[in-house]
């Protein structure tokens, strides 16, 4: 029954869902209309907020980080040692359902550790498992496999890179977002948030539920012809549309030796000297960061920048020569188009909502409904809705955090529980919001409409689990 439901919803979205770029433009228009209708902002003020540095251009650094996560992750995966490891892991599933469960579990596990690792790791593993199943003759439903690779974004905000839980650990961080309200709230350690019984149940349960639900949605082999859409429908090996992880090690690491190249140039380009020099410089940063004499390891403090720097260092070392690494990056860079085009539009949406006060107005209206018992649940629901317009954990905490914390004080609800309610709502509707799926889609070759039916079903199950835990714990 679950498999049939997933297929019907997926068919509906495939027939009716527009391209993510179109969705971003329509959301921009909808936000403009809502700001006009619900606030005192004039059209000129709204346009100014949309086009300002804090509007459309607020995500420029973030967009570059995402592009680098995509290309450095791909380059690392294309190196002979990592490609061999991926092949070994991808070859373990014996059935299609097992393949889907494996990808979902690994993606979720990486997402708990760090959202960037979950994003790129899940995408790369989904692609590689699809290729391995094709080679072995296992008919796995490729869009469902890709949906499983997206699960890291369902659990990330309850993991060790969750923005809201990490932004409340010190008085200065609380003051940055809450202002004077921070004097009434004590800093919250991760024992109060990420390692609390609530989050252990919520995130631990999702690590089990997500692989189970997605594997149960796999069509049966005995179903109608065409129900199982294999990777060949979406990816033609060597077509150049998406970075190719199936090439042989010799192809992936080919030397760029031209007839007229001097020995000096060949020494620089086709030997490890330059790669080692840069890797040593990065290593001088990495050793004290990951293995400090005092304090927590950098593994627990990963950011997009540190993930990218680490993947750059590893990619340089594992590819060996500059030209091998450059070509791997060139292959991967083709997938950045969606990120470059759509991130400014979502930043503009965030700017319009923030400057007009619409986000605060929306959050406060929802928060006032719940009372002391239902307040975390309604905050969770409002966070899920706001995430569709502001797909940024940090941005959402900045605009919703003050409202939620004031409501918690007024209603006598533990602030740490409200922090996690925002975190759960933010991560839940990632399963509908195509913003975060862009790198995944670039890696795997599918369209958002191909996977959103399956992620929507998972979202409903996960949402019910989160809501139950918020009410019970």
Order of alpha helices (4+ residues) and beta strands (2+ residues): alpha-alpha-alpha-alpha-alpha-alpha-alpha-alpha-alpha-alpha-alpha-alpha-alpha-alpha-alpha-alpha-alpha-alpha-alpha-alpha-alpha-alpha-alpha
